[in-house]
Amino acid sequence: MAENKLIHSHADPMFFDELPLWSAPFGLQLLETIPVISHGRVLDVGCGTGFLSIEMAQRFGHETEIIALDIWQEGLEYLNKKAEFYGIKNIKAIRASAEALPFQDGSIDMVVSNNGINNSDNFMKSFKEACRVIKTGGYFAIAQNHRGTFDGFYNILLETLIENNRYELVNAVQKHIRKKRKTTLILNRELQKHGFIIFGAKNNSFTFRFASANAFYQHHFIKSAFYSSWEELLGKYSEKILSEVLKKLDKIVKSEGQLTLEVPFSTIIGRKAPGME
């Protein structure tokens, strides 16, 4: 849930833990902007192996309980080992779904989600659940990448599908992008609909640079978090289409000396107004 369920299906958590390469830019921006909770309960939805949870537990102090929640049991076990190694006592790992949080209404001081809720099976249900458990005056902080992520790849993929008359796959890819990457406008609207006042929002981006298209395809994180979903979406056409895309991307490399792919993202923080519990 922290990145994508496809990763968890074949991931050793020890090696998965290298993947803050992806999640750290989001998490670091959250750590720069979220309120520092000196006491109370903070829930990290989609914690993975605990990158953000462990850092909050250390920064917020022992009087703040950090609840690290994910559906990935092996990741939670590895999180516990790290917490034990660091001597962290104020973190509690819970295996549960974002769509059914095991907490009472208004019982959490702050919910944070570092690319977690947007990767749940049902975004709206997970979002509503997070809003439900936050107390009046509490905070909801979300970080996630947006549409525009790897546009240099997706634009060529869509172009190639059109050239091959695979219009049904064009729709499937576009639907996939809309499902995973909610716009800032959608997030703001949903927060306000659930009684939150937006008081913090920050846009940012980072890039992945590759020496070739094949290097992009073969990168461990790309293979785990993206390539598998591309193959699933394209089905029996995946080998042909992705090979054609690779050739087009390598033309860009030949022209520009590298392949540069941008990841736009934002952090949004809302505070729950009175009367919304």
C-alpha positions in Angstrom: 0.0 0.0 0.0 2.9 2.3 0.6 3.8 2.2 -3.1 1.9 -0.5 -4.9 0.5 -3.9 -4.0 2.3 -5.4 -6.9 5.6 -4.7 -5.2 4.6 -6.5 -2.0 3.7 -9.7 -3.9 7.4 -10.5 -4.5 9.3 -8.1 -2.2 11.8 -9.0 0.5 11.2 -6.2 3.0 15.0 -5.8 3.6 15.5 -4.9 -0.1 12.2 -3.0 -0.3 13.6 -0.8 2.3 15.8 0.8 -0.3 12.8 2.3 -1.9 12.7 5.5 0.0 14.5 6.5 -3.1 10.9 7.0 -4.3 9.1 7.8 -1.1 11.7 10.0 0.6 11.0 13.2 -1.4 7.3 13.0 -0.4 8.1 12.1 3.1 10.7 14.8 3.6 8.3 17.5 2.4 5.7 16.1 4.9 8.3 16.3 7.7 9.0 19.9 6.8 5.3 21.0 6.8 3.2 18.8 9.2 2.5 20.0 12.7 4.9 18.6 15.3 2.7 16.6 17.7 4.3 16.5 21.1 1.6 14.2 22.6 -1.3 12.3 21.3 -1.8 9.7 18.5 -0.5 9.9 14.9 -1.6 7.4 12.3 0.6 6.7 9.3 -1.7 5.0 6.6 0.3 2.8 4.2 3.5 2.9 6.2 5.4 0.2 4.3 8.6 -0.6 6.1 8.2 2.5 8.3 10.3 5.2 6.7 8.0 8.0 7.8 6.6 6.3 10.9 10.1 5.8 12.4 11.2 9.3 11.7 8.0 10.8 13.3 8.4 8.6 16.3 11.9 10.0 16.9 11.1 13.6 16.1 7.8 13.8 18.0 9.1 12.3 21.2 8.0 9.4 23.5 4.7 11.0 24.6 3.3 10.7 21.0 2.1 7.3 19.9 2.9 6.6 16.3 0.6 4.0 14.8 2.1 2.5 11.6 -0.6 0.8 9.5 -0.3 -1.3 6.4 -1.7 -4.6 5.0 1.8 -5.9 4.3 2.7 -8.2 7.2 6.3 -8.7 6.2 6.9 -5.0 5.9 5.4 -4.4 9.4 7.6 -7.1 10.9 10.7 -5.5 9.4 9.5 -2.1 10.7 9.3 -3.6 14.2 12.9 -4.9 13.9 14.1 -1.5 12.9 12.2 0.2 15.8 13.8 -2.3 18.2 17.3 -1.7 16.8 16.8 2.1 17.2 15.3 1.7 20.7 12.0 3.3 19.7 9.2 2.6 22.2 6.4 4.9 21.0 5.6 3.1 17.7 2.9 0.5 17.2 2.6 -1.5 14.0 -0.9 -2.7 13.0 -1.9 -4.8 10.0 -5.2 -3.4 8.7 -6.8 -2.0 5.6 -7.1 1.7 4.9 -10.7 1.0 3.9 -11.6 -0.2 7.4 -9.5 1.5 10.0 -9.8 -0.2 13.4 -10.2 3.0 15.4 -13.1 4.9 17.0 -14.5 8.1 15.5 -12.4 11.2 16.5 -9.7 9.2 18.2 -6.6 10.3 16.2 -4.8 13.6 16.4 -3.2 13.4 13.0 -3.4 11.1 10.0 -0.5 11.1 7.5 -0.4 9.4 4.2 2.8 9.2 2.1 1.6 7.7 -1.2 -0.6 5.4 0.8 -4.3 6.2 0.5 -4.0 6.9 -3.2 -2.7 3.3 -3.7 -5.4 1.7 -1.7 -8.1 -0.4 -3.5 -10.8 2.1 -2.9 -9.5 5.7 -2.6 -12.8 7.3 -1.6 -13.6 4.8 1.1 -10.0 5.0 2.5 -10.2 8.8 2.4 -13.5 8.8 4.2 -12.2 6.4 6.9 -9.2 8.7 7.5 -11.5 11.7 7.9 -13.7 9.7 10.3 -11.0 8.8 12.8 -9.5 12.3 13.1 -10.7 14.4 16.1 -11.9 17.9 15.9 -8.9 20.2 15.5 -6.9 17.3 14.2 -4.9 17.1 11.0 -4.9 15.2 7.8 -1.7 15.4 5.8 -1.4 13.8 2.4 1.6 13.5 0.1 1.4 11.9 -3.4 2.5 12.2 -6.9 0.2 13.6 -9.5 -0.8 13.3 -13.2 2.2 14.2 -15.1 4.3 11.5 -13.4 6.6 10.0 -16.1 4.7 11.9 -18.8 7.7 11.5 -21.1 7.0 7.8 -21.0 3.1 7.8 -20.9 2.8 10.2 -23.8 4.8 7.9 -26.1 3.0 4.9 -24.8 -0.4 6.5 -25.7 1.0 7.6 -29.1 2.2 4.1 -29.8 -1.2 2.5 -28.8 -3.0 4.9 -31.2 -0.5 4.0 -34.0 -1.4 0.3 -33.4 -5.1 1.0 -33.3 -5.4 -0.2 -29.8 -7.9 2.5 -28.7 -9.4 0.4 -26.0 -6.0 0.2 -24.3 -5.6 4.0 -24.6 -8.7 4.3 -22.5 -7.4 1.6 -20.0 -4.1 3.5 -19.5 -5.9 6.8 -19.0 -8.3 5.3 -16.5 -5.4 3.8 -14.6 -3.6 7.1 -14.4 -6.8 8.9 -13.2 -7.4 6.2 -10.5 -3.9 6.4 -9.0 -3.2 10.1 -9.3 -5.8 12.4 -7.9 -5.3 16.1 -8.7 -4.7 18.7 -6.1 -8.1 20.1 -6.9 -9.8 16.7 -6.1 -7.9 16.4 -2.8 -8.8 19.9 -1.8 -12.4 19.3 -2.7 -12.6 16.0 -0.7 -11.0 17.5 2.3 -13.3 20.5 2.3 -16.3 18.2 1.8 -15.4 16.3 4.9 -15.1 19.5 7.0 -11.4 20.2 6.8 -9.9 23.7 6.4 -6.9 23.7 4.1 -4.0 25.5 5.7 -0.9 24.0 4.1 -0.2 23.0 0.5 3.1 22.7 -1.4 3.9 21.6 -4.9 7.2 20.1 -5.9 8.9 17.7 -8.2 11.9 15.5 -8.7 13.4 13.7 -11.7 14.7 10.2 -12.6 17.5 10.3 -15.2 18.6 7.3 -17.2 21.3 6.6 -19.8 19.0 4.5 -21.9 15.4 3.3 -22.1 16.5 -0.2 -21.2 18.1 1.2 -18.0 14.7 2.7 -17.2 12.9 -0.5 -17.8 15.4 -2.6 -15.8 15.5 -0.3 -12.7 14.3 -2.4 -9.8 11.8 0.1 -8.6 10.4 0.7 -12.1 10.1 -3.1 -12.6 8.3 -3.6 -9.3 6.0 -0.6 -9.1 5.3 0.3 -12.7 6.4 -2.3 -15.3 4.2 -5.0 -13.9 1.1 -2.8 -14.1 2.0 -1.8 -17.7 2.2 -5.5 -18.7 -1.1 -6.2 -16.9 -2.8 -3.3 -18.7 -1.5 -4.1 -22.1 -2.0 -7.8 -21.8 -1.0 -9.8 -24.9 0.2 -6.6 -26.7 2.6 -5.7 -23.9 5.8 -7.1 -25.4 5.2 -5.5 -28.8 4.0 -2.1 -27.5 6.7 -1.7 -24.8 9.4 -2.7 -27.3 8.2 0.1 -29.7 8.1 2.6 -26.8 11.7 1.6 -25.8 12.9 2.4 -29.3 11.2 5.8 -29.3 12.6 6.6 -25.9 16.1 5.7 -27.1 15.8 8.2 -29.9 15.3 10.8 -27.2 18.4 9.6 -25.4 20.4 9.8 -28.7 19.1 13.4 -29.2 19.4 14.7 -25.6 22.1 12.5 -24.1 19.8 11.0 -21.4 16.2 10.1 -20.6 14.7 12.5 -18.0 11.4 11.7 -16.4 9.7 14.0 -14.0 7.6 13.2 -10.9 5.4 16.1 -9.8 3.9 15.8 -6.3 2.3 17.8 -3.6 1.7 17.8 0.1 -1.7 19.0 1.4 -2.6 19.6 5.1 -6.1 20.1 6.4 -7.5 20.7 9.9 -10.8 19.3 11.0 -13.3 22.1 11.8 -15.6 21.9 14.9 -18.8 19.9 14.5 -17.4 17.4 11.9 -16.8 14.4 14.1 
